Amino acid sequence: MSKDELHLFRRQQIEDYRNSGQSAETWCEATEMKVSTLRYWLRRIKDADQPEPEQAWATMKLIDNKTPAKSTPVMIRVNNFEIILHRGFEPSVLTAVIQTLQGI
């Protein structure tokens, strides 16, 4: 049985289990499946059915064109938020902030 065939087979089993109204233990006993296998496939199919998170682009622009390039701050917009970066910012902190804002 190929991976795709196994996946379809397990999806059908999960649908049968959900439609049965039985507890996991009762259904597994009747179908000779281990409860741990059922729970694994329930989790795996749930994860596969989750939509991919929406990707958003951040825009960036220089704030003041008259200031020398070395000290020009940069503004980044994520969703409705603006972040102003100055020379020497911590990239890891910026990454964490952007990830947080994308989740809002």
Phi, psi and omega in degrees: 000128180287167178300318180296318179295318178297317180298315178296319179299314180294322176300318179296319178298317179297318178297317178299317179299312182298322180284343184287331183076004181272162173289161180300318182297314181296313181296318181295322178297318181291328183259002180059040175247143176290143179299322180297325178293317178300313181296322177301312183288328174299315180293316183296317180290322177299315179297320181292331182274352179290135178292148176294138178298142181290133179269137178233142178268143175263142176258154183216142177209156175283140184278319185225112181285346183275342181281143178304147186304327183297327185246014181286122176288157179241135178252131177242134176251128175233118187056241180256014183253149177241137177238128178253124182253137175245163180309135177088012179294159179269113180303324181293324177292318178300315179301315180296318180295315181297317179298320178296314181294325179294333180279351182275000000 
